[in-house]
Amino acid sequence: MFRVTIRGAFEELGEEDREALRTAVGSFQVGFTEAGTFTCDQSLSAFTFRCQVPAEEPDDGEHEATERAIAALTAHGYPHRILRVGVTDMRDIKIRRKGKRS
């Protein structure tokens, strides 16, 4: 499982897109989902898109996860420009548990 964060800027949004985003900006849920979630401010200039991408193959890497996250972003239909992409491979995350010390 990968968590991909895309920071970008909206480009040439139409009035319908602007109105839809303004209406939804207060109700955006911050989190990683397979469809992806947006966070942005009222100016609708910059955004953060968070997407959770399952690893389809055992050797899938950041490149494949990035491509699938960009496809999810594009599916939302808002014209945009990507500024930065961050990918976290959740398979590499180690959780330290507090245990009893002897």
C-alpha positions in Angstrom: 0.0 0.0 0.0 1.3 3.4 -0.9 0.2 6.8 0.3 0.7 9.5 -2.3 0.5 13.3 -1.6 0.4 15.6 -4.6 0.7 19.3 -4.2 -0.4 21.3 -7.1 -2.1 24.4 -8.4 -5.4 24.7 -10.2 -5.3 26.2 -13.6 -8.0 28.0 -15.5 -11.0 26.7 -13.5 -14.3 27.4 -15.1 -17.1 29.0 -13.0 -18.8 25.6 -12.6 -15.6 24.0 -11.2 -15.0 27.0 -9.0 -18.5 26.9 -7.5 -18.3 23.1 -7.0 -15.0 23.5 -5.2 -16.1 26.4 -3.1 -19.2 24.5 -2.0 -17.2 21.5 -1.1 -14.1 23.1 0.4 -15.6 23.2 3.9 -16.6 19.6 3.8 -13.4 18.1 2.5 -12.2 15.2 4.6 -8.5 15.1 5.1 -7.4 11.5 4.6 -6.0 9.0 2.2 -8.6 7.2 0.1 -8.4 5.3 -3.2 -10.5 7.9 -5.0 -8.3 10.6 -3.5 -9.3 13.7 -1.4 -8.6 17.4 -2.0 -7.8 20.1 0.5 -7.5 23.7 -0.6 -8.2 27.2 0.6 -11.0 29.5 -0.5 -8.8 31.2 -3.1 -8.7 27.9 -5.1 -5.2 28.5 -6.2 -3.2 25.6 -4.6 -4.3 22.2 -3.4 -3.1 19.0 -1.8 -4.5 15.7 -3.1 -4.1 12.6 -1.0 -4.5 9.2 -2.5 -4.0 5.6 -1.2 -2.8 3.3 -3.9 -2.7 -0.5 -3.4 0.4 -2.3 -4.5 -0.8 -4.5 -7.4 2.4 -6.5 -7.7 4.8 -7.4 -4.9 7.5 -5.4 -6.7 5.4 -2.3 -7.4 7.3 0.8 -6.5 7.0 4.6 -6.2 6.8 5.1 -9.9 3.8 2.9 -10.4 2.1 4.4 -7.3 2.7 7.9 -8.6 1.2 7.1 -12.0 -1.9 5.7 -10.5 -2.3 8.6 -8.1 -2.0 11.1 -10.9 -4.6 9.1 -12.9 -7.0 9.4 -9.8 -6.3 13.2 -9.6 -6.9 13.6 -13.4 -10.2 11.6 -13.0 -11.6 14.4 -10.9 -11.5 16.6 -14.0 -10.1 19.8 -12.6 -7.4 21.4 -14.7 -4.2 21.5 -12.6 -0.4 21.7 -12.6 1.6 19.3 -10.3 4.2 21.0 -8.2 5.4 18.1 -5.9 4.7 14.5 -5.3 5.5 12.6 -2.1 5.2 8.8 -1.9 5.3 6.7 1.3 5.5 2.9 0.9 3.5 1.6 3.9 5.2 -1.7 3.6 8.3 0.0 4.9 6.7 1.5 8.0 7.7 -0.1 11.2 5.5 0.4 14.3 7.3 0.5 17.6 5.2 -0.9 20.4 5.8 0.1 24.0 6.6 -3.1 25.8 7.5 -4.1 29.3 11.1 -3.8 30.1 12.7 -6.6 32.2 
